[in-house]
Amino acid sequence: MPLQLLEQLERHARERPDTVAWSVANAERLSYTWSELHAGTSLLAERLVRDASPGDVLLICCSNRPEFVVAFLAGLAAGLRVFPVSPGLTPAELAAAATQSAARLAVATPEAQAALRGLRIGMIPVDELSAPRGNGVPVSANAAITAITPSTRGPAVRPVNEGGLLLQSSGTTGLPKIVFRNAASLDAVAAAMAAAIDFRPGDRVLSCVPLCHSYGIEHGLLAPLWAGSSVRLCQGFDLPTVMAELDAGATIFPGVPFIYETLARQAAGKRYPHLRAAYSAGGPLPDAVRDACRESLGLVVTQLYGATEIGSVTYSDPRKEGFNPGSVGRAMAGVVVRILPVDATTADNSLPPMAEGQVAVKAGSMFAGYLDGSSAPLLDGYFVTGDLGHLDAVGNLTLTGRLKLLIDVAGLKVNPLEVEAVLAEHPAVAASVVVSLPVTQTVSRLKAIVVRRPGSNAGGEEIRQFLRGRLAAYKVPRVVEFREALPRSAAGKVLRQQVEES
């Protein structure tokens, strides 16, 4: 079955060849039209077919830029498993991700190439996917692609049955895993999001969330591609850039709570009449932030819910009767959400409306499995998310808590077990627990509570410096607190909740 996303790309290139598809904020020359994107995808896909076999892994390590889109779509067209990773990973983390995924090829920045050197991975410098024309405007692959038309060359050069998307999951009860979502699941989530949020060909999507994350790639690539919307890419959240892009006519803005909190505070009094869909994910949106956006910006900011394993599955649509601003909305097309008892052994025993339980989801966008073959938290075909919540009478899902350990750091998920595992490598650390350190209503950092080995006098900065060389910056605890001991159960297990409450 052909990947419908690639068919959509071909259609947009045929119907609107000169319309800008992806561009970079504050860098007008870094843009791709639909025809350039189509042609660049075709050329790179042909190269990938020559250099890799179906099901091989193509690692992508670069920032939010149009070349990411070319590499991603070309990998799918070549039947590969595309694995985007954060350019903020340390060399050790990047090498571990490449090794864990058995990456065959990599589209990477010079820094990432250096980190991967020696791993027997074929390198494609990301800058090779763009080259200057005579007027200095970068185009895909090389200047000759502008002569290639969609009717003479298409991107679907190999069956896509083996291909799909790999994403690093933060993990729920253990260390991070690599999630595999096949081609059919990508089509499903793109179609569902485009319909639920109402992406349109004339839309201008402002994308600040990294494309290497599930939320970023779904809302900054998949849904816009499905609908034919134009995307403005930002290199992270920069307030002046975001405000300028909103002033310039952005119509859809997928954000995170911290972004909306900052906008409400720093841009008070501004109005963005073109913005018709402003929504938040990646963590709970506090009522105070939602109210501040409405009062100071005139924005109705809604919420969306999803996970790496299931994609985006609910959306709170203010246009619908029964809209509940405090909820994450109703299930998208093709999605079933159930609330189950925490100790459920079957998915048939759904709880009634307003009863709290664990959130379970079944959707066409669900993952096919973990790359290492480990078992997934499935119950009768439903993915058990680890979140607690309830459904109201019309199907709005409200999240009330978490069963899992993940800590939200500015929209990025951190598994404390991962940080604790690295802390354990320090010779001075006998035991540790990593907990959330709230900074504001929407911003949290990490705090490490450490028990030192006898005779050690290592300080907090020494330990933080040790972590900096082994973990991405957002995973390094802001504060290191030392204690004589940690509370433990009779079986010797650290009582994490007691540590967090103390």
TORGU-130466 format. One record per residue (C-alpha): x, z, y; residue in one letter. Coordinates in steps of 0.05 Angstrom, whole numbers, plus 32768, in hexadecimal, padded with zeros to 4 digits. Layout:
BEGIN
    X    Z    Y rest
    X    Z    Y    A
...
This chain:
BEGIN
    X    Z    Y rest
 8000 8000 8000    M
 801F 7FED 8043    P
 802C 8022 8077    L
 7FF5 801B 80AA    Q
 8021 8037 80E1    L
 804F 7FFA 80DA    L
 8013 7FCC 80DB    E
 7FFE 7FEE 811C    Q
 8043 7FE2 8139    L
 803E 7F98 8128    E
 7FF9 7F94 8147    R
 800F 7FB5 8188    H
 804C 7F88 818D    A
 801F 7F4B 8184    R
 7FE8 7F61 81B4    E
 8011 7F84 81EA    R
 8059 7F6C 81E1    P
 8071 7F7D 8228    D
 804F 7FC1 822F    T
 8080 7FFB 822E    V
 8077 8023 81EE    A
 80AC 805A 81F4    W
 80D6 806D 8230    S
 8100 80A7 8248    V
 80EC 80D1 8283    A
 811E 80CD 82BD    N
 813E 8091 829C    A
 8111 8055 82A9    E
 8143 8024 828B    R
 813F 8047 8248    L
 80FF 8028 8230    S
 80E4 7FFD 81F8    Y
 80AA 7FCD 81FB    T
 807F 7FC4 81BE    W
 80A1 7F82 81AE    S
 80E6 7FA1 81B6    E
 80D3 7FDB 818A    L
 80B7 7FAD 8155    H
 80F4 7F80 8155    A
 8126 7FB9 8155    G
 8102 7FDA 811C    T
 8104 7F99 80F4    S
 814F 7F8F 80FE    L
 8162 7FD6 80EC    L
 8133 7FD6 80B0    A
 8157 7F99 8094    E
 8199 7FBD 809B    R
 817E 7FFB 8079    L
 8163 7FD1 803F    V
 81A9 7FB6 8034    R
 81CB 7FFA 8038    D
 819A 8027 8013    A
 8168 802A 7FDA    S
 811F 803D 7FDC    P
 8117 8088 7FE2    G
 815C 8093 7FFF    D
 8161 80C3 803A    V
 816E 80AB 8081    L
 8181 80E6 80AD    L
 8173 80E0 80F8    I
 8197 810E 8129    C
 818C 80FF 8172    C
 8162 8116 81AD    S
 811F 80FC 81C3    N
 812F 80B3 81D2    R
 8110 806F 81BF    P
 8148 8062 818C    E
 812C 809C 8163    F
 80EB 8075 815D    V
 810F 8036 8148    V
 8137 805B 8113    A
 80FA 8081 80F9    F
 80CE 8043 80F1    L
 8106 8019 80D4    A
 8113 804E 80A0    G
 80CA 804E 808C    L
 80C9 8002 808A    A
 8105 8004 805C    A
 80E3 8034 802C    G
 8111 806E 803D    L
 8104 80B7 8047    R
 8112 80C5 8090    V
 812E 8109 80A0    F
 8130 811A 80EB    P
 8159 8158 80FC    V
 8166 817C 813D    S
 81A3 8166 8165    P
 81A9 81B0 8176    G
 81BF 81C2 8130    L
 8205 81DD 8128    T
 8236 81B1 8101    P
 822E 81E0 80C6    A
 81E2 81DD 80C8    E
 81E3 8191 80CF    L
 8212 8188 8094    A
 81E7 81B7 806B    A
 81A8 818F 807B    A
 81CA 814E 8069    A
 81E3 816B 8028    T
 81A1 818C 8016    Q
 817C 814B 8021    S
 81B1 811F 8000    A
 81B0 80F2 803D    A
 81CB 80AC 8030    R
 81CB 8092 8078    L
 81C9 80B2 80BD    A
 81B5 809A 8102    V
 81DB 80CB 812C    A
 81FC 80DD 816D    T
 8248 80E0 8171    P
 8246 812C 816B    E
 821B 8128 812C    A
 8247 80F2 810E    Q
 8283 8120 8116    A
 825D 8158 80F2    A
 824A 812A 80B9    L
 828E 810B 80B0    R
 82A8 8113 806A    G
 8263 8117 8049    L
 8262 80CE 8031    R
 8227 80BD 805D    I
 8221 8078 807C    G
 8221 807F 80C8    M
 81F7 8057 80F9    I
 8209 806D 8140    P
 81C8 8077 8166    V
 81E5 8052 81A2    D
 81EA 8013 8176    E
 819F 8010 8177    L
 81A1 7FFF 81C1    S
 81CE 7FCF 81E7    A
 81CE 7FB9 8230    P
 81B0 7F78 8245    R
 81CD 7F53 827F    G
 81A4 7F7C 82AF    N
 81BB 7FBD 828F    G
 8178 7FCE 826E    V
 8182 7FE7 8226    P
 815B 7FC3 81EF    V
 8154 7FCF 81A5    S
 818E 7FBC 8178    A
 81A9 7F83 81A2    N
 8194 7F52 81D8    A
 8183 7F1C 81A5    A
 8146 7F42 818C    I
 811D 7F2C 81C6    T
 811A 7EE7 81A6    A
 80FB 7F03 8167    I
 80AF 7F04 8169    T
 8080 7F2E 813F    P
 8066 7EF0 811E    S
 80AA 7EDC 8103    T
 80C3 7F20 80ED    R
 809E 7F5E 80D8    G
 80B9 7FA4 80CB    P
 809A 7FB0 8087    A
 80D4 7F93 805F    V
 80CD 7FBF 8021    R
 8094 7FE5 7FFE    P
 808F 802A 801C    V
 8079 804F 7FDE    N
 80BB 8077 7FD9    E
 80C1 8083 8024    G
 80A6 80B6 8053    G
 80BA 80F0 8080    L
 80E6 812C 8071    L
 80E1 8168 809F    L
 8103 81AB 809F    Q
 80D0 81E1 8094    S
 80DD 8226 80B1    S
 80C7 8242 806E    G
 8091 8276 8062    T
 80AD 82AA 8033    T
 80F2 828F 8026    G
 812A 8266 8045    L
 811A 8223 8067    P
 8107 81E8 803A    K
 8103 819E 8044    I
 80BB 8183 8042    V
 80AB 813D 802A    F
 806F 8119 8048    R
 8061 80D5 802B    N
 804C 8096 8050    A
 8002 80A0 8042    A
 8004 80E5 8061    S
 8023 80C9 80A0    L
 7FEC 8095 80A6    D
 7FB8 80CC 809B    A
 7FD2 80FC 80D0    V
 7FDD 80C4 8103    A
 7F96 80AA 80FB    A
 7F78 80F0 80FC    A
 7F9D 8105 813B    M
 7F8F 80C4 8160    A
 7F45 80CD 8153    A
 7F40 8118 8160    A
 7F67 8118 81A1    I
 7F51 80D2 81B5    D
 7F94 80AF 81BF    F
 7F89 806B 81DF    R
 7FB3 802D 81ED    P
 7FB3 803C 8238    G
 7FCA 8084 822F    D
 800C 809F 8249    R
 8024 80D7 821B    V
 8056 8109 8236    L
 8081 8121 81FC    S
 80AF 815D 8206    C
 80AD 8179 81BF    V
 80E9 8162 8195    P
 80D9 8127 8168    L
 80FE 8149 812F    C
 80C5 817B 8129    H
 8082 816F 8109    S
 805B 817B 8149    Y
 808A 814F 8171    G
 808C 8113 8142    I
 8041 8114 8136    E
 802D 8117 8180    H
 8068 80F3 819F    G
 806D 80BB 816B    L
 8038 80B5 8134    L
 7FF7 80BD 815B    A
 800F 8093 8196    P
 8027 805D 8167    L
 7FE4 805C 8143    W
 7FBE 8054 8184    A
 7FEF 802A 81AB    G
 7FFA 805F 81E0    S
 8039 8060 820C    S
 8067 809C 8205    V
 8095 80BC 8239    R
 80CC 80E3 8216    L
 80EB 8121 8234    C
 812B 8142 821D    Q
 810B 8185 8215    G
 80E3 81AA 824A    F
 80FC 81A0 8291    D
 80C8 81B8 82C4    L
 80D7 8186 82FC    P
 80D7 814C 82CB    T
 8096 8162 82AB    V
 8074 816C 82EE    M
 808B 8127 8305    A
 8071 8107 82C5    E
 802E 812A 82CC    L
 802B 8112 8314    D
 803B 80CC 82FD    A
 7FFD 80C8 82D2    G
 8008 80E7 828D    A
 7FC6 80E8 8268    T
 7FD8 810F 8229    I
 8007 814B 8227    F
 8017 816F 81E6    P
 8039 81B0 81FB    G
 8049 81F6 81E4    V
 8033 8239 8203    P
 8073 8243 822A    F
 806C 8200 824D    I
 8025 820F 8263    Y
 8037 8255 827A    E
 8070 8238 82A4    T
 8044 8202 82C2    L
 800D 8233 82D4    A
 8040 825E 82F8    R
 806D 822A 8319    Q
 803C 81F1 8327    A
 8001 821B 833F    A
 7FD3 81F2 836B    G
 7FE7 81AF 834D    K
 7FB2 8182 8330    R
 7FBB 814E 82FA    Y
 7F7C 8123 82F9    P
 7F97 80F1 82C8    H
 7FA6 8125 8292    L
 7F6B 8125 8263    R
 7F8A 8147 8225    A
 7FB7 8183 822F    A
 7FC1 81AC 81F0    Y
 7FEF 81DF 81D3    S
 800C 81ED 818E    A
 8048 8210 816F    G
 802D 8256 817D    G
 7FF0 827A 8197    P
 7FDA 8268 81DD    L
 7FCB 82AA 8201    P
 7F88 82AF 8224    D
 7FAC 82C1 8264    A
 7FD5 8281 8263    V
 7F98 8256 8253    R
 7F72 8277 828C    D
 7FAD 826F 82BC    A
 7FB0 8225 82AD    C
 7F67 821D 82BC    R
 7F6A 8245 82FC    E
 7FAC 822D 831A    S
 7FAF 81E5 82FF    L
 7F67 81D4 82EF    G
 7F7D 81C5 82A7    L
 7F55 81D4 8269    V
 7F8D 81E0 8237    V
 7F76 81E0 81EF    T
 7F99 81EE 81AD    Q
 7FAD 81C9 816F    L
 7FC1 81E4 812B    Y
 7FEE 81C9 80F5    G
 802C 81D6 80CC    A
 8067 81AE 80B2    T
 8048 81A9 806D    E
 8003 8192 8083    I
 800C 8171 80C7    G
 7FDB 817B 8100    S
 7F98 818E 80E2    V
 7F6B 81AD 8118    T
 7F5F 819F 8161    Y
 7F36 81C5 8195    S
 7F10 818E 81BA    D
 7EF0 81A5 81FB    P
 7EC1 8169 81F9    R
 7E9E 8182 81BA    K
 7E61 81AF 81B8    E
 7E75 81F4 819F    G
 7EBB 81EF 81BE    F
 7EDE 8232 81B8    N
 7F1B 8236 81E7    P
 7F39 8270 81C0    G
 7F3A 824A 817F    S
 7F68 8214 8164    V
 7F2B 81E8 8159    G
 7F09 81C4 8121    R
 7F25 819D 80E7    A
 7F39 8156 80F5    M
 7F1E 811C 80CB    A
 7F34 8122 8083    G
 7F45 816C 8089    V
 7F23 81A7 8067    V
 7F32 81ED 807F    V
 7F1E 822A 8056    R
 7F25 8274 8061    I
 7F38 8298 8021    L
 7F41 82E1 800E    P
 7F8A 82F6 8013    V
 7F8B 8302 7FC8    D
 7F64 82C2 7FB6    A
 7F74 82A1 7F74    T
 7F46 8266 7F80    T
 7F35 823C 7FBD    A
 7EEB 823D 7FAA    D
 7EE1 8284 7FC4    N
 7EDC 8273 800F    S
 7ECB 82AB 803E    L
 7E8D 82A7 806C    P
 7E91 8297 80B6    P
 7EB7 82CA 80E1    M
 7ED6 82EC 80A4    A
 7F21 82F1 80A9    E
 7F4D 82D7 8071    G
 7F87 82A8 8063    Q
 7F83 8261 807D    V
 7F85 822B 8047    A
 7F85 81E0 8056    V
 7F7C 81A0 802F    K
 7F8A 815E 8053    A
 7FA2 8117 8049    G
 7FDD 8129 8076    S
 7FF7 815D 8045    M
 803D 815A 802C    F
 804E 8140 7FE7    A
 807D 817A 7FD8    G
 80BE 819B 7FE8    Y
 80FD 8171 7FDF    L
 811D 81A5 7FB1    D
 80E0 81A3 7F83    G
 80CE 81EC 7F8F    S
 8086 8200 7F89    S
 8059 81FD 7FC6    A
 8025 8231 7FDA    P
 7FEA 8208 7FC0    L
 7FA8 8223 7FA6    L
 7F7A 81EF 7F86    D
 7F99 81B9 7FB2    G
 7F95 81E3 7FF2    Y
 7FD4 81F5 8018    F
 7FD4 8240 8026    V
 7FF2 8243 806B    T
 8004 828D 8070    G
 7FD9 8293 80AE    D
 7F9D 82C0 80B6    L
 7F5E 82AA 80D9    G
 7F13 829E 80D7    H
 7EE3 8265 80E1    L
 7EA5 8269 810D    D
 7E62 824B 80FE    A
 7E75 8206 8118    V
 7EB9 8204 80F7    G
 7EE8 821B 812F    N
 7F26 823B 8112    L
 7F40 8279 8135    T
 7F84 8294 811F    L
 7F8A 82E0 811C    T
 7FCE 82EE 80FE    G
 8004 82D9 80CE    R
 8015 82E9 8087    L
 8058 82C7 808C    K
 8098 82DB 80AE    L
 80A5 82A3 80DF    L
 80B7 82B4 8127    I
 80A4 8285 815F    D
 80DE 827A 8190    V
 80C6 824D 81C9    A
 809E 8222 8199    G
 80D5 821F 8165    L
 80CB 8244 8124    K
 8101 8273 810A    V
 8102 8290 80C5    N
 8121 82D5 80CC    P
 813A 82D2 8085    L
 8167 8298 8098    E
 8186 82BF 80D1    V
 818D 82FD 80A6    E
 81B1 82D4 8071    A
 81E5 82BF 80A4    V
 81EB 8305 80BF    L
 81FB 831D 8079    A
 8239 82F1 807A    E
 8258 831B 80B2    H
 8287 834E 8094    P
 826C 8386 80C1    A
 8223 837D 80AE    V
 8207 83A7 8075    A
 81BE 8397 8081    A
 8193 8376 80B6    S
 814C 8365 80CA    V
 813B 8330 80FE    V
 80FC 833B 8126    V
 80D8 831C 8162    S
 80EC 8333 81A8    L
 80B3 8323 81D8    P
 80CB 830D 821D    V
 808A 82F6 823D    T
 8044 82E8 8223    Q
 805A 82A5 8207    T
 80A5 82AD 81FE    V
 80C8 82D2 81C6    S
 8111 82D7 81B2    R
 8131 82F9 8177    L
 814C 833F 816D    K
 817A 8350 8133    A
 8178 8398 811A    I
 81BA 83A3 80F7    V
 81D8 83DA 80CB    V
 8224 83D7 80CF    R
 8251 83E3 8094    R
 8276 8425 8093    P
 82B3 8425 80C1    G
 829C 83E7 80E7    S
 8295 83E8 8133    N
 8281 839F 813D    A
 8258 8395 817C    G
 821B 836B 818A    G
 8240 8334 81AE    E
 8271 832D 8175    E
 8238 8323 8144    I
 8213 82F3 8172    R
 8253 82CA 817A    Q
 8258 82C8 812E    F
 8212 82AD 8129    L
 821C 8279 8160    R
 824C 8252 8134    G
 821B 8250 80FB    R
 81D5 824B 8118    L
 81B1 8222 814C    A
 81AD 8246 818F    A
 8164 8259 818A    Y
 8171 827D 8148    K
 81A6 82AB 8166    V
 8188 82EF 8176    P
 8186 8301 81C0    R
 8190 834B 81AF    V
 81B6 836E 8177    V
 81A0 83B6 816C    E
 81C7 83E4 813E    F
 81A7 8419 8112    R
 81C1 8449 80DE    E
 8190 8432 80A9    A
 8152 8407 809C    L
 8112 8421 807D    P
 810C 840B 8034    R
 80D8 840F 7FFD    S
 80E3 8434 7FBC    A
 80FB 83F2 7F9F    A
 812F 83EB 7FD6    G
 810B 83B4 7FFD    K
 8111 83B8 8048    V
 80CE 83CA 8067    L
 80CD 8394 809C    R
 808C 83A8 80BC    Q
 80A5 83EF 80C8    Q
 80E4 83D3 80E8    V
 80BA 83A6 8116    E
 808C 83E0 812A    E
 80C4 8412 8137    S
